[in-house]
Amino acid sequence: MNQSEQTPSQLAQLQSLCEPAPFQWDCLQNELAAITPEARQKLHHEISGLQPDIQETHALISSSLEALEIAIDSIEEKEAYETALFVDPVNIQDDSYRLAFLRADRFDVDAAAQRIVKYWDRKVELFGADIAFKVDSDILDLKVEDYQALIKGGIQILPNRDEFGRLLVFMCLNDFENNVDSMVRYHWVLLNMAVFDAVDGDHNQRKGMVLLTTSDHQNSGILPFESMTNMLKIIRNFANDVDCIPFKHVATHVVVPNFWMLKFTEHVLFSMGASIRQRVVLHTSGNTSATLTRLHNCGISAGRIPTVMGGRLDFNYKHWLGEHLYALTNTVFMEEDGASNTPNLMYLWELLPELEDPDFFSD
């Protein structure tokens, strides 16, 4: 049954199933109560997939792009953006590039202007001025020390979208041994690749992203202090990057494995901006059936959910990485300046010797 065929009572039931359980939102009740009923309803409709897509008319796009230029000019501190504009004026001023930032902020022009300036500040911070000033990003932009995080796959673009066409991104916070900066750079590159993908980028920008996240730390004890600290850094950095990367963040569903992780997650929520925090839905892993029901009623069926979250999706991340690496290899050796990327490419192949097995993709 699609959205237009649902009765008012079914829509009300669907909305209630998508709302966070009251005991999980005790820490945010006052904040949510402070926003208008209309804003709260729109928020819940977006999370559940009931909010209609913005109709991107020619008039809306044209007027928004014009207003965006004025809004960017009014921002005084934008050194990194101005450098990017000087280095690559054609791409940075391209309407399709700027449209990605407008879509991320639902055509809020002032917010989109702030986002594009923060985007370039953040990119320089993460990658340095030597490679930051280009529009496209791929895994060859990562530093050598980042590739262990890439291979671990702590964040993954899942193969299936949700029922409403939104991209599903999975983050498993179970590996705290990697350098936090490496994981943050890897997250950044992966999301940028999805935003500006030559085939699916336009669709991804329009529909946005739903993040599914959990930790497979199942015991009832508290994580070691260093692990908790690293997890906190990763989450805060990711939340910060959601405000920079031109990706429309629709919702984040968090499955917490135990009481301590629930309390920790509630604490982390207050280190995020309200626009992200209010889109977080908490689930407890002790009631898998209830979690799957609520996710299903947000357009995310069990077949789209990784097994570690209680779903049925057994996604082979190494296969995805291998396919991407093969495609990158072909691209690099066809480009005139591809030699500059060859050392990173060769190092990746060394880290993944199993890709040379002719039966690898049949496993």
N, C-alpha and C positions, 0 to 999 in steps of 0.2 A: 504494500500500500504506500503510495507516495504522499508527499506533504499535503497536496491539494485535496486528496481523497479522505483525509482524516476528519472525524467529527470533532466539535468543540470539546466534548467530554474526553475523547481520546487524546486530544492535544493537551488538555489539562493534566491527564494522567501521565503523559509523556514528560511534561515539564516537571512534575513532581518527582518522577523517577530520576531525572537528570540533576535535580538539585542536591547539593551536598547533605549528607546526614547531619541533623542538628548537633549531635554531640561532637562531631568532627569540626564544626564551625563555631564552637563556643567563643573562640578567640577572635572571630570576625563578625559576630552578630551585630554589634553596635555599628561597625563600619557599613555593613550591608544595609542595615536599617536606615542609615543616614542618606542613602541615595534615593532618588525618586522611584516610585513604583514603576513608572514607564521605563526608566533606565535599568531597573532590576529585571523587568520582563524582557527587555531587549538583550540583556546579558545572558539570561537563561535560554532565550531563543537561539542566540548565536552558538552557545555551547551545545545545544541539542540539535542544531541543524535546521531549526524552523525559521530562522531569520532569512527573508528573501535576499538574493544577491543584489548588490548595488547595480542599477541600470546605468551602464557606462555610455551615455549618449555623447555624441560629438560635442554638444554644447558644454556638458559637464567636464569632459576631458580638456577641451580647449581653454575654458575659463580657469580651470584648476591649474593647468600648466602655466598660464600667464600669471596667476596669483602666486604660484610657487616661486617663480623667478623673483618677484618683488619681495616675498618673505625671506628668501635666502639672502638677498642684497641687504636686508635690514639687520642681519646678524653680524655683529662686529668681529667676533673672534672665530675665524674660520680658515686658519692658515693651511691646514692639511687639504681642505676642500679646494682652496684656491690653487694649491700646487697641483692637485689632480686635474683641475680645469686647464691649467697651463700645459701640463704634460700630454693630456689626451682630450682636447676640447670637443672633438667630434662626438666621441662616445658619451662624455659626461653631460653634454648638452642635448643628447638625443632624446626625443620625446619618450620613446619606449623605455629608456633607462630611468628617466624621472618618474614615469608612470608607476614603476614598481614601488617607489617610495610613497606615492600618493595612495596606492592600493593598500599598502601595509598599515596606513593610518586612516583607512576608510574615507579618504579624500578630505581629511582635516589638513588644510594647507600649512598652517603654522607648525603642526606636529611633524608633518612630512619634511619641512625645511630643517627643523631641528634634527630629525633623523639622518638626513643626508650629510649634514655637517658632522654629527657624532660618528657616523659610519666611517668617514675618512680619518678622523682623529683616532678612532679605535683600530683601524686597519694599520695605521703607521705604528701604533703602540704594540700591536701583536707581531707584525712582520718586519718592521723597519722600513726606512725610506727607500732602500735599494730595490725592493720588489713590490712595495705596497701600491704604487701608483699605476695600477692597471684595473680594468673593469672586471674581467673574468678571473675566477679563482679555480684552481684545481689542486689535486693532492701533490703535485710537483712543486707547489709553492711552499709546502711545509718544510721545516728544518729537518735535518737528518735525525736529530734526537726525537722528533715527533712521530716517527714511523712505527714505533712500538705501540703507541696509543692507537694509531690508525688500524694496525693489525688486530688489536684486542677487540675493536668494534664496540666501544662503550656507548656510542651513539650510532644509530642506523636508520637509513631511510627504508621503511618497510615496503614490500613489493605491491601491496594492495592499498588503495585509498579507502576511506570510509564510504558509507552509503551515499553521502552528499558530495563526494568528489574531493574531499579535503585530504591533503597529504598526511600520512601517519608517520611520525618520527618516534623512534623508541630509544630511550636512554636507560641503561642499567648501571646503577651506582654501586658496583661490586668490586671495582678494581682501583685500589688507592695507592698502588705502588708506582704507577706512572707519574712522571712530572706533571703537575697541575697545569702549567703553562702549555705543555704539549697537548694535553687533552682539550684545552680551551681553543688553541689554534686549529686543531682537528675539527672540533665542533663548528667553528666559524667557516672553514673551507667547505665542509659537507653541506651546510645550509645554503651557502652562497651558490654552490653548484646546482642545487635544486631551484633556487630563485631565478637564476639566469640560464637555465638549461635551454638549449636551442630548440628542443622539441616541446617540452612540457612546462617551461618557465612561465609562459603567459597564464596557463591554467593554474599553476601553483600559486602565482601571485593573486589571482582572482579569488580562489577558493580558500587559501590560507593553510595553516598547519595546526594539527592536533598532536600534542606531545603525550606519549605514554611513558611513564617512568616508574621504576621500582628499584629495590635493592634485594638481592637474594640472600642477604644476611638474616637467616631465619631464627637464630637462637634468641632467647629472651634477654640476654645480657646487653650491656652497653658496648658499643664499638670502642676500640682504643682511641685515646684522645687525638693522636695524629691522623687516624683515619677519619674521625669526625671533622677535624679541621680541614682536611683535604676535600672531603665531601662538601662542606660549607663553601669553600672557595670555588669549587666547580659549579655549584648551583648558583651562587651569586654572580659569577662571571657569565654563566649561561643566561640568567635573567637580564643582566646588563646588555648582552649582545642581542637579545630579543628586541630591545629598544633601539638597536643600531641597524641590524640587518633588515633589508626591506622585505620582511616576511610577515604576513598578517597572522598574528598569534590568536587562534580561536579559543583554545582551551588546553589545559594540562591536567591529565588524570594521573594521580599518584596512588599506587598500591603500596601501603606500608605494612611490613611483615610483623611488627610487634608494637607494644605500647611505647617503648622508648623511642622507636623511629617515628611514631606518631607525634610524640611531644617534640622531638627534634624538628620534624617537618613543620609543625605549627610555629616553632620559633623562627625557622628559616623564612617563612612567609612574610614576617614583618621586616625582613631585610630587603624585600622586593618592593617595587613600585605598586601602587594600588591597581593600575591597569592590568598588571600581570597577576597579582595576588587574588583578585576577585574572579579570575578565570580558572583557578585551581580547584579541582574536585578531588577530595581525599577518599580513598577506599581502604578497607582493612582486608588483608589476605586471609583472615580466618573465616570469612564468609564468601567463598569463591562464587557461589551461585548468585548471591545478591550483587556482587561486583559485576559479573558478566551480564546480568539483567540490566543494570544501570548503564553499562557501556553499550549494550545492544540498543537501548532506547536513546542513545546519543549517536546512533548510526554506525557503531563499531561492533560487528558481530564477532563471535568467538574465533572464527576462522581467520580473522584479521589481527588477532591478539596473540603475541608471543606466548609460548608455553610457560615461561617463567612468571607470567602474570596470570596464569590460569587458563589461557586460551589454547587454541589448537594449532597455531601457526609455528611450524618448525622451520624458521628461515635460515638458509645457509649463507651467512654473511661473507664467508671466504669465497664462495662462488661469485657473489656480487662484486667483491673487490677484484677478483681475477678477471672478470669480464671487463671491468672498467680499466684495469691495467693493460689488458690487451688493446683496447681501443686507444688509450693514451699513447701506447708504444707506436701504433700505426700513425697517429697524428704527429707525434714528435719527429719521427723520421721523414715525414712529408714536408715539414715546415723548414723554411730557409734558416731560421734562427733556432731550430730545435736542439742544436748541440749544447746550448747553455743549460738545458734541462736533463741532458743525458746522465750526468753523475747521480742525481736523485733517482732517476728511473732505473738505472742499473742496480743501485743499492736496494730498491724495493724488490726487484727480481731475486736478489740474493737472499732477502728475508723470506721470500715465498717460493722456495725450491719446489714445493709440491705442484706448482702450476705447470711445471714442465712434464708432469705425468700425463700422458694422453688420456688416461681414464679419470682424471681429476673431476671433470664436470659431470661425469656419470654417476658419481658417488651419491 
